[in-house]
Amino acid sequence: MNNPYRPLPPLGALIGFEAAARLGSFSQAAEELNMTQSAVSHQIRTLETHLQQPLFLRINRRVELTDAGRDLLISAQDALETVRLGVRRLDAYSKPGSVVIHMPPVFGALWFAPRLAQFRSRHPEVDPWLYTGSHSVDLTESEFDITLTTEAEAGEGFVTTPFLTEERVALARPGLAAEFRGRLHDAPLIHDEHPDDWQSWFLAAGTERADCSRGLNFSDTALAVDAATRGLGMCLCDRSLAQPLVSEGKLQLLRPVFLRSGGSYHLVTLERNLQRTAVRALWDWMLAQSRES
């Protein structure tokens, strides 16, 4: 059987072509690649000979892509990026205990970090690499081993498990909670950008409050919770995320009123990732912690 990749041009020629096409200059491409300009020119000529058509128009000292060159640039950049990411994923195999996990910032600050010492005591051979971000990630084309997301990934090769369903509760520093327990309508408020806000909570609590929009505002729920631990007001947070702070006595539940918006998070990985002992250890530990909390 003929190898389908045999007719492809050399990878090095594609690297030189991509740099020259992107920068619009053979000399700048040579500088970026730490090569001589003649070496880049040779790569381009090799590629054009292989493809039997010109990829650049030489205009005095300038170069411009032909229509074929513009078309090839798109394919070359996609292909080179795929190879780059694939090679980067191999780093995990040179450091067997490394596990790269992605999750929203609030989970990293309030759920993962407080439990990390416990995990390390049980699995000192595993080195978690935490990456926080609100955007979703593609596990098939990134260095991430596990992601915590609201999107329940489905499809061949994916493993998806329910992790947490949000239940927002009202919390405050114990001293402030004691001061305003009987008159929550007067207590200072702390806001984040979650759709389940104070107006929803007071409605669920059966308590009237006219100025639900007043108070401090944070785009990051973790920062809003931190402000509450400093006594700056009452905050709303998922009770599982806030549990470590409640257990430490830094926050106190004001009333047993829960906002259940139905927001659900899932732990997602790839089947191939779970073949690695370190990934499996972190995966199983997180699911066990989720069930406990």
Beta strands, then each sheet from edge to edge (+ up, - down):
strand 1: 56-59
strand 2: 62-65
strand 3: 98-103
strand 4: 127-132
strand 5: 146-149
strand 6: 158-165
strand 7: 168-172
strand 8: 190-191
strand 9: 216-217
strand 10: 235-238
strand 11: 252-253
strand 12: 264-270
sheet 1: 1+ 2-
sheet 2: 4+ 3+ 5+ 12- 6+
sheet 3: 10+ 7- 11+
sheet 4: 8+ 9+
end
